[in-house]
């Protein structure tokens, strides 16, 4: 009863279209859930996500959950996730993706889940890494440990979201560093990010992880954009 009163006084809105949610709805309204643009890339070994890395870095597997379009449901979701203090969105989408992967047995046999790190200054400002919820959902579903300290972002860089495709291509790679790699020889890492655009950030992180002897890297992202 108290929960109903709170919802009446402070109604929650859909993170996709911002309409008021019904009592039984959570984060997304029924219409937005039905309209989510799934890529189904995990069903295909050769897919658009893998294509981002061909000839650049050796990836075992790569796929993204949703297609990203400017001013669409997915862009609204990611904006709320990153800038409006709604980390639960990452966990909810990660849990959904985990079920898809489990049903198709497409989840790679990995040893550690590694979220792409934020710079410590950005982490203090935001209060959380927007990829952490995604990582925790997969970790819980598949009982794979997180390893959030193997990579750090040593240099803060400007946001890429307002840049054109060509500007992102020409931008200098983000600066990451590989931390202690003791006992990580021969491990398969699942590298996670919120959105796959040019792939430069993930490529940089993958190259670092592949410096570990006999290591492998697979990649999952919440959204894909050209």
C-alpha positions as CSV (number, residue, x, y, z in Angstrom):
1,X,0.0,0.0,0.0
2,X,2.8,2.4,0.9
3,X,4.5,1.6,-2.5
4,X,1.2,2.4,-4.3
5,X,1.0,5.7,-2.4
6,X,4.7,6.6,-3.4
7,X,3.9,5.7,-7.1
8,X,0.9,7.9,-7.0
9,X,2.7,10.9,-5.5
10,X,5.9,10.4,-7.5
11,X,5.0,8.5,-10.6
12,X,7.9,6.8,-12.5
13,X,8.3,7.5,-16.2
14,X,9.4,5.1,-19.0
15,X,13.1,5.4,-19.7
16,X,12.4,4.9,-23.4
17,X,9.6,7.3,-24.2
18,X,9.1,9.2,-20.8
19,X,5.4,8.3,-20.5
20,X,4.1,7.5,-17.0
21,X,4.6,3.8,-16.2
22,X,1.7,1.6,-15.1
23,X,2.0,-0.1,-11.7
24,X,3.1,-3.4,-13.2
25,X,5.7,-1.8,-15.5
26,X,9.4,-1.4,-14.6
27,X,11.8,1.0,-16.3
28,X,10.2,0.6,-19.8
29,X,6.5,0.7,-20.8
30,X,5.0,-2.2,-22.6
31,X,5.1,-0.4,-25.9
32,X,8.8,0.4,-25.6
33,X,9.6,-3.2,-24.6
34,X,7.8,-4.5,-27.7
35,X,9.6,-2.0,-29.9
36,X,13.2,-2.7,-28.7
37,X,15.3,-3.1,-31.9
38,X,17.2,-6.3,-31.2
39,X,20.1,-7.1,-33.4
40,X,20.2,-10.9,-32.9
41,X,23.9,-10.7,-33.7
42,X,24.6,-13.4,-31.1
43,X,22.9,-15.9,-33.4
44,X,25.5,-15.4,-36.1
45,X,29.3,-15.9,-36.0
46,X,29.8,-13.5,-38.8
47,X,27.9,-10.3,-37.9
48,X,28.2,-6.5,-38.0
49,X,29.9,-6.3,-34.6
50,X,32.6,-8.8,-35.6
51,X,33.1,-6.7,-38.8
52,X,34.2,-3.7,-36.8
53,X,37.3,-5.7,-35.8
54,X,38.3,-7.6,-38.9
55,X,41.9,-7.0,-39.8
56,X,42.5,-4.9,-36.7
57,X,42.5,-7.2,-33.6
58,X,41.8,-10.9,-33.1
59,X,38.4,-11.3,-31.4
60,X,36.8,-14.7,-30.7
61,X,33.3,-13.4,-30.7
62,X,31.5,-10.0,-30.7
63,X,27.8,-9.0,-30.6
64,X,25.5,-6.3,-29.4
65,X,22.0,-6.4,-28.0
66,X,20.2,-3.5,-29.6
67,X,20.5,-1.2,-32.6
68,X,21.1,2.4,-31.7
69,X,19.4,5.3,-33.5
70,X,19.6,9.0,-32.6
71,X,16.5,10.2,-30.6
72,X,15.2,6.6,-30.5
73,X,14.3,4.3,-27.6
74,X,17.8,3.0,-27.2
75,X,19.5,6.4,-27.3
76,X,17.1,7.5,-24.6
77,X,17.9,4.5,-22.5
78,X,21.6,5.0,-22.8
79,X,21.3,8.7,-22.0
80,X,19.4,7.9,-18.8
81,X,21.9,5.2,-17.9
82,X,24.9,7.4,-18.4
83,X,23.8,10.9,-17.4
84,X,20.6,10.6,-15.3
85,X,21.7,8.3,-12.5
86,X,19.9,5.2,-13.6
87,X,22.4,2.4,-13.4
88,X,19.5,-0.1,-13.0
89,X,19.0,0.2,-16.8
90,X,22.3,-1.5,-17.4
91,X,21.5,-4.3,-15.1
92,X,18.0,-4.8,-16.6
93,X,19.3,-4.9,-20.2
94,X,22.2,-7.1,-19.1
95,X,19.8,-9.6,-17.5
96,X,17.7,-9.6,-20.7
97,X,20.8,-10.2,-22.9
98,X,21.9,-13.0,-20.5
99,X,18.6,-14.9,-21.1
100,X,19.0,-14.6,-24.9
101,X,22.6,-15.9,-24.7
102,X,21.6,-18.7,-22.4
103,X,18.7,-19.9,-24.6
104,X,20.9,-20.1,-27.6
105,X,24.0,-21.4,-25.8
106,X,25.9,-18.5,-27.5
107,X,27.6,-17.3,-24.4
108,X,31.4,-17.9,-24.9
109,X,33.3,-19.9,-22.3
110,X,35.1,-17.1,-20.6
111,X,37.1,-16.9,-17.4
112,X,36.6,-13.2,-16.5
113,X,34.2,-10.4,-17.4
114,X,36.0,-7.0,-17.9
115,X,34.0,-3.8,-18.1
116,X,35.7,-1.0,-20.1
117,X,36.9,1.3,-17.3
118,X,36.1,5.0,-16.7
119,X,38.7,7.5,-15.7
120,X,38.8,7.9,-11.9
121,X,37.6,11.6,-12.2
122,X,34.6,10.7,-14.4
123,X,33.9,7.8,-12.0
124,X,33.8,10.2,-9.0
125,X,31.5,12.6,-10.9
126,X,29.1,10.0,-12.1
127,X,29.3,7.8,-9.1
128,X,29.3,4.6,-11.1
129,X,30.6,3.0,-14.3
130,X,27.6,2.7,-16.7
131,X,28.8,-0.8,-17.8
132,X,28.9,-2.2,-14.2
133,X,25.2,-3.2,-14.1
134,X,25.6,-5.0,-17.4
135,X,28.6,-6.8,-16.1
136,X,27.0,-7.8,-12.9
137,X,23.9,-9.2,-14.6
138,X,26.1,-11.4,-16.8
139,X,28.3,-12.4,-13.9
140,X,25.3,-13.5,-11.8
141,X,23.6,-15.4,-14.6
142,X,26.7,-17.3,-15.8
143,X,28.7,-17.4,-12.6
144,X,31.7,-15.8,-14.2
145,X,33.8,-13.5,-12.0
146,X,34.3,-9.8,-12.7
147,X,37.8,-8.5,-13.1
148,X,37.5,-4.7,-13.0
149,X,41.1,-3.9,-12.1
150,X,43.0,-5.6,-15.0
151,X,42.5,-2.4,-17.1
152,X,42.5,1.3,-16.0
153,X,41.8,4.4,-18.0
154,X,44.8,6.6,-17.3
155,X,43.8,9.6,-19.3
156,X,40.4,11.4,-19.3
157,X,39.1,12.1,-22.8
158,X,36.2,14.1,-24.2
159,X,32.9,12.5,-24.8
160,X,32.5,11.0,-28.3
161,X,28.7,11.2,-28.4
162,X,28.5,14.6,-30.1
163,X,31.1,13.8,-32.7
164,X,30.5,12.8,-36.2
165,X,31.5,9.4,-37.5
166,X,34.6,10.9,-39.3
167,X,35.6,12.8,-36.2
168,X,35.5,9.7,-34.1
169,X,37.6,7.9,-36.6
170,X,40.2,10.7,-36.6
171,X,40.2,11.1,-32.8
172,X,43.2,9.8,-30.9
173,X,42.6,6.5,-29.1
174,X,41.6,6.7,-25.5
175,X,44.5,5.9,-23.2
176,X,44.2,2.7,-21.2
177,X,46.8,0.7,-19.2
178,X,47.1,-2.9,-18.3
179,X,47.5,-3.6,-14.6
180,X,48.8,-6.6,-12.7
181,X,48.4,-9.7,-14.9
182,X,49.5,-12.3,-12.3
183,X,47.7,-15.7,-12.8
184,X,45.9,-14.4,-16.0
185,X,48.0,-16.3,-18.5
186,X,45.8,-18.3,-20.9
187,X,42.5,-16.7,-19.8
188,X,39.5,-15.8,-22.0
189,X,38.2,-12.3,-21.2
190,X,34.7,-11.0,-22.0
191,X,35.1,-7.3,-22.6
192,X,32.0,-5.2,-22.1
193,X,30.9,-1.6,-23.2
194,X,27.6,0.2,-23.5
195,X,27.8,1.0,-27.2
196,X,29.9,-0.1,-30.2
197,X,30.5,2.7,-32.6
198,X,33.9,2.7,-34.5
199,X,35.2,0.1,-32.1
200,X,38.4,2.1,-31.3
201,X,38.0,2.0,-27.5
202,X,37.3,-1.8,-27.5
203,X,40.1,-2.4,-29.9
204,X,42.5,-0.6,-27.7
205,X,41.4,-2.5,-24.6
206,X,41.4,-5.8,-26.4
207,X,45.0,-5.2,-27.7
208,X,46.1,-4.7,-24.1
209,X,44.4,-7.9,-22.8
210,X,45.9,-9.8,-25.7
211,X,49.4,-8.8,-24.4
212,X,48.8,-11.4,-21.7
213,X,50.3,-14.7,-22.9
214,X,47.8,-17.1,-24.6
215,X,44.9,-14.9,-23.7
216,X,41.6,-14.6,-25.7
217,X,39.1,-11.8,-25.9
218,X,35.3,-11.7,-26.8
219,X,33.2,-8.6,-26.8
220,X,29.6,-7.8,-25.8
221,X,27.9,-4.4,-25.9
222,X,24.4,-3.2,-25.1
223,X,24.0,-1.2,-28.4
224,X,25.4,-1.1,-31.9
225,X,25.6,2.0,-34.2
226,X,27.3,2.6,-37.5
